[in-house]
Amino acid sequence: MWIRAALAYPASFWMTAVGNMLLSGLDFAVIAVMFLHTHALGGWSLPQVAFLYGTSGLTLGLADLLVGSMDQLGVRVRDGSVDTVLVRPVPALAQIAGDRFALRRLGRVTQSGAVLVWSVAHLHLDWTPLKALLLVSLVICGTVIFGSVFVGGSAFHFFMADAAEVQNSFTYGGATMLQYPPTIYARDIVRGTVYGVPLAFVNWLPALHLLGRPDPLGLPSWYAFASPIAALLCVVVAGLLWRTGIRSYRSTGS
Protein backbone atom coordinates (compact mmCIF):
# COMPACT_ATOMS: atom_id res chain seq x y z
CA MET A 1 0.00 0.00 0.00
CA TRP A 2 2.77 2.43 0.91
CA ILE A 3 4.71 1.58 -2.27
CA ARG A 4 1.63 2.29 -4.40
CA ALA A 5 1.10 5.55 -2.51
CA ALA A 6 4.68 6.63 -3.13
CA LEU A 7 4.58 5.75 -6.84
CA ALA A 8 1.24 7.51 -7.33
CA TYR A 9 3.29 10.73 -7.57
CA PRO A 10 6.35 9.62 -9.57
CA ALA A 11 7.94 13.07 -9.84
CA SER A 12 7.78 13.55 -6.07
CA PHE A 13 9.09 10.03 -5.47
CA TRP A 14 12.10 10.43 -7.76
CA MET A 15 12.95 13.85 -6.35
CA THR A 16 12.93 12.55 -2.77
CA ALA A 17 14.83 9.39 -3.73
CA VAL A 18 17.51 11.32 -5.59
CA GLY A 19 17.64 13.88 -2.80
CA ASN A 20 18.12 11.07 -0.29
CA MET A 21 20.93 9.70 -2.43
CA LEU A 22 22.66 13.07 -2.71
CA LEU A 23 22.38 13.81 1.01
CA SER A 24 23.86 10.44 1.97
CA GLY A 25 26.63 11.05 -0.56
CA LEU A 26 27.79 14.11 1.39
CA ASP A 27 29.38 11.77 3.96
CA PHE A 28 31.60 10.27 1.26
CA ALA A 29 32.34 13.73 -0.10
CA VAL A 30 33.80 14.60 3.32
CA ILE A 31 36.02 11.52 3.16
CA ALA A 32 37.13 12.39 -0.36
CA VAL A 33 38.05 15.91 0.75
CA MET A 34 40.20 14.44 3.53
CA PHE A 35 42.20 12.51 0.95
CA LEU A 36 42.94 15.69 -0.96
CA HIS A 37 45.32 16.48 1.91
CA THR A 38 46.61 13.01 2.81
CA HIS A 39 47.39 9.70 1.13
CA ALA A 40 46.20 7.53 4.00
CA LEU A 41 43.78 7.73 6.91
CA GLY A 42 44.86 5.59 9.83
CA GLY A 43 47.05 3.70 7.37
CA TRP A 44 44.14 3.02 4.99
CA SER A 45 43.97 4.23 1.39
CA LEU A 46 40.94 5.92 -0.19
CA PRO A 47 39.65 2.75 -1.93
CA GLN A 48 39.97 0.84 1.37
CA VAL A 49 38.07 3.51 3.30
CA ALA A 50 35.52 3.62 0.47
CA PHE A 51 35.04 -0.11 0.98
CA LEU A 52 34.20 0.52 4.64
CA TYR A 53 31.91 3.39 3.68
CA GLY A 54 30.12 1.35 1.02
CA THR A 55 29.53 -1.71 3.19
CA SER A 56 28.45 0.38 6.18
CA GLY A 57 26.02 2.50 4.16
CA LEU A 58 24.66 -0.43 2.17
CA THR A 59 23.89 -2.59 5.21
CA LEU A 60 22.38 0.30 7.15
CA GLY A 61 20.38 1.36 4.10
CA LEU A 62 18.90 -2.11 3.63
CA ALA A 63 18.05 -2.40 7.33
CA ASP A 64 16.56 1.10 7.29
CA LEU A 65 14.49 0.20 4.23
CA LEU A 66 13.12 -2.94 5.88
CA VAL A 67 12.61 -1.92 9.52
CA GLY A 68 13.50 1.78 9.67
CA SER A 69 9.90 2.69 10.53
CA MET A 70 10.46 1.15 13.95
CA ASP A 71 11.87 4.46 15.20
CA GLN A 72 8.32 5.88 15.05
CA LEU A 73 7.10 3.42 17.67
CA GLY A 74 7.43 6.02 20.42
CA VAL A 75 4.68 8.10 18.79
CA ARG A 76 2.40 5.07 18.67
CA VAL A 77 3.04 4.27 22.33
CA ARG A 78 2.23 7.84 23.40
CA ASP A 79 -1.00 8.13 21.40
CA GLY A 80 -2.13 4.57 22.15
CA SER A 81 -2.37 3.49 18.50
CA VAL A 82 -0.40 0.33 19.28
CA ASP A 83 -3.82 -1.00 20.35
CA THR A 84 -4.94 -1.24 16.73
CA VAL A 85 -1.81 -3.20 15.88
CA LEU A 86 -2.33 -5.74 18.65
CA VAL A 87 -5.91 -6.64 17.68
CA ARG A 88 -5.04 -7.52 14.09
CA PRO A 89 -4.24 -11.15 13.16
CA VAL A 90 -0.76 -10.19 11.95
CA PRO A 91 2.48 -10.03 14.02
CA ALA A 92 2.86 -6.60 15.59
CA LEU A 93 6.52 -6.40 14.56
CA ALA A 94 5.67 -6.91 10.88
CA GLN A 95 2.92 -4.28 11.01
CA ILE A 96 5.02 -1.60 12.68
CA ALA A 97 8.04 -2.30 10.47
CA GLY A 98 5.88 -2.04 7.35
CA ASP A 99 3.98 1.05 8.47
CA ARG A 100 4.83 4.08 6.30
CA PHE A 101 7.28 1.98 4.29
CA ALA A 102 9.53 4.53 2.56
CA LEU A 103 10.74 3.32 -0.83
CA ARG A 104 12.74 6.56 -1.19
CA ARG A 105 15.29 5.02 1.19
CA LEU A 106 16.59 3.12 -1.83
CA GLY A 107 18.56 6.31 -2.52
CA ARG A 108 20.99 5.53 0.31
CA VAL A 109 21.26 1.90 -0.80
CA THR A 110 22.01 2.90 -4.39
CA GLN A 111 24.59 5.53 -3.45
CA SER A 112 26.42 3.27 -0.98
CA GLY A 113 26.31 0.36 -3.41
CA ALA A 114 27.87 2.54 -6.11
CA VAL A 115 30.72 3.53 -3.77
CA LEU A 116 31.23 -0.14 -2.85
CA VAL A 117 31.45 -1.16 -6.51
CA TRP A 118 33.94 1.66 -7.16
CA SER A 119 36.12 0.62 -4.23
CA VAL A 120 36.18 -3.04 -5.24
CA ALA A 121 37.14 -2.06 -8.80
CA HIS A 122 40.09 0.00 -7.51
CA LEU A 123 41.32 -2.41 -4.83
CA HIS A 124 42.35 -5.12 -7.32
CA LEU A 125 41.73 -7.85 -4.75
CA ASP A 126 42.82 -11.43 -5.34
CA TRP A 127 39.35 -12.92 -5.26
CA THR A 128 38.75 -16.48 -4.14
CA PRO A 129 35.43 -18.29 -3.59
CA LEU A 130 35.92 -17.85 0.16
CA LYS A 131 36.42 -14.08 -0.16
CA ALA A 132 33.40 -13.74 -2.45
CA LEU A 133 31.30 -15.68 0.05
CA LEU A 134 32.64 -13.51 2.86
CA LEU A 135 31.57 -10.34 1.03
CA VAL A 136 28.05 -11.70 0.48
CA SER A 137 27.92 -12.77 4.12
CA LEU A 138 29.08 -9.29 5.16
CA VAL A 139 26.16 -7.61 3.39
CA ILE A 140 23.55 -10.07 4.67
CA CYS A 141 24.81 -10.30 8.25
CA GLY A 142 25.47 -6.56 8.46
CA THR A 143 21.88 -5.90 7.42
CA VAL A 144 20.61 -8.36 10.02
CA ILE A 145 22.76 -6.80 12.77
CA PHE A 146 21.60 -3.27 12.00
CA GLY A 147 18.01 -4.50 11.69
CA SER A 148 18.30 -6.17 15.10
CA VAL A 149 19.59 -2.93 16.60
CA PHE A 150 16.57 -1.12 15.11
CA VAL A 151 14.17 -3.66 16.62
CA GLY A 152 15.96 -4.02 19.95
CA GLY A 153 16.26 -0.26 20.33
CA SER A 154 12.60 0.27 19.48
CA ALA A 155 11.61 -2.04 22.35
CA PHE A 156 12.79 0.64 24.77
CA HIS A 157 10.00 2.89 23.51
CA PHE A 158 7.60 0.77 25.56
CA PHE A 159 9.43 1.76 28.74
CA MET A 160 10.77 5.25 27.94
CA ALA A 161 7.97 6.50 25.62
CA ASP A 162 10.57 8.06 23.33
CA ALA A 163 14.01 6.48 22.91
CA ALA A 164 14.53 7.46 19.27
CA GLU A 165 17.74 9.36 19.88
CA VAL A 166 19.24 6.52 21.91
CA GLN A 167 18.33 4.12 19.12
CA ASN A 168 19.74 6.42 16.44
CA SER A 169 23.07 6.69 18.26
CA PHE A 170 23.62 2.97 17.69
CA THR A 171 22.17 2.75 14.17
CA TYR A 172 23.03 5.91 12.24
CA GLY A 173 25.81 6.82 14.68
CA GLY A 174 27.23 3.31 14.52
CA ALA A 175 27.13 3.34 10.71
CA THR A 176 29.03 6.64 10.64
CA MET A 177 31.69 5.20 12.93
CA LEU A 178 32.07 2.11 10.72
CA GLN A 179 32.76 4.30 7.69
CA TYR A 180 36.24 5.00 9.05
CA PRO A 181 39.12 2.59 9.80
CA PRO A 182 39.22 1.04 13.29
CA THR A 183 42.83 2.22 13.59
CA ILE A 184 41.75 5.84 14.16
CA TYR A 185 39.78 4.93 17.30
CA ALA A 186 40.97 4.05 20.79
CA ARG A 187 41.25 0.32 21.36
CA ASP A 188 38.60 0.38 24.09
CA ILE A 189 36.09 1.76 21.60
CA VAL A 190 36.92 -0.98 19.10
CA ARG A 191 36.63 -3.61 21.83
CA GLY A 192 33.19 -2.24 22.67
CA THR A 193 32.05 -2.87 19.09
CA VAL A 194 33.26 -6.46 19.35
CA TYR A 195 32.16 -7.53 22.82
CA GLY A 196 29.38 -4.99 23.46
CA VAL A 197 27.07 -4.00 20.62
CA PRO A 198 28.76 -6.13 17.91
CA LEU A 199 28.90 -3.53 15.15
CA ALA A 200 32.50 -4.53 14.30
CA PHE A 201 31.07 -7.69 12.74
CA VAL A 202 29.13 -5.55 10.24
CA ASN A 203 32.23 -4.68 8.23
CA TRP A 204 35.39 -4.01 10.25
CA LEU A 205 36.39 -7.60 11.03
CA PRO A 206 35.44 -9.10 7.63
CA ALA A 207 37.09 -6.16 5.85
CA LEU A 208 40.38 -6.75 7.67
CA HIS A 209 40.56 -10.21 6.11
CA LEU A 210 39.32 -9.14 2.67
CA LEU A 211 41.73 -6.21 2.45
CA GLY A 212 44.66 -7.96 4.08
CA ARG A 213 44.89 -5.43 6.91
CA PRO A 214 46.33 -6.26 10.37
CA ASP A 215 43.90 -6.50 13.26
CA PRO A 216 44.54 -3.64 15.75
CA LEU A 217 43.24 -5.83 18.61
CA GLY A 218 45.11 -8.99 17.64
CA LEU A 219 41.91 -11.06 17.65
CA PRO A 220 41.88 -14.70 16.47
CA SER A 221 41.61 -14.97 12.67
CA TRP A 222 38.27 -16.77 12.83
CA TYR A 223 36.61 -13.59 14.11
CA ALA A 224 36.58 -12.37 10.50
CA PHE A 225 34.14 -15.19 9.69
CA ALA A 226 32.01 -14.87 12.84
CA SER A 227 29.51 -12.34 11.48
CA PRO A 228 26.75 -15.01 11.10
CA ILE A 229 27.17 -15.93 14.78
CA ALA A 230 27.03 -12.27 15.81
CA ALA A 231 23.95 -11.72 13.61
CA LEU A 232 22.19 -14.74 15.16
CA LEU A 233 22.93 -13.51 18.68
CA CYS A 234 21.64 -10.05 17.76
CA VAL A 235 18.40 -11.53 16.42
CA VAL A 236 17.89 -13.54 19.63
CA VAL A 237 18.56 -10.55 21.89
CA ALA A 238 16.39 -8.23 19.78
CA GLY A 239 13.58 -10.80 19.82
CA LEU A 240 13.72 -11.11 23.60
CA LEU A 241 13.73 -7.34 24.04
CA TRP A 242 10.80 -6.97 21.67
CA ARG A 243 8.74 -9.66 23.41
CA THR A 244 9.48 -8.10 26.79
CA GLY A 245 8.50 -4.66 25.53
CA ILE A 246 5.28 -5.70 23.79
CA ARG A 247 4.14 -7.67 26.84
CA SER A 248 4.70 -4.69 29.12
CA TYR A 249 2.70 -2.31 26.91
CA ARG A 250 -0.18 -0.56 28.58
CA SER A 251 -2.69 1.44 26.60
CA THR A 252 -3.22 5.15 27.21
CA GLY A 253 -6.76 4.39 28.40
CA SER A 254 -8.27 6.89 26.00
Salt bridges, closest charged atoms under 4 A:
ASP64 OD2 - ARG105 NE 3.84
ASP99 OD2 - ARG76 NH2 3.04
ASP162 OD2 - ARG78 NH1 3.71
ASP188 OD1 - ARG191 NH1 3.05
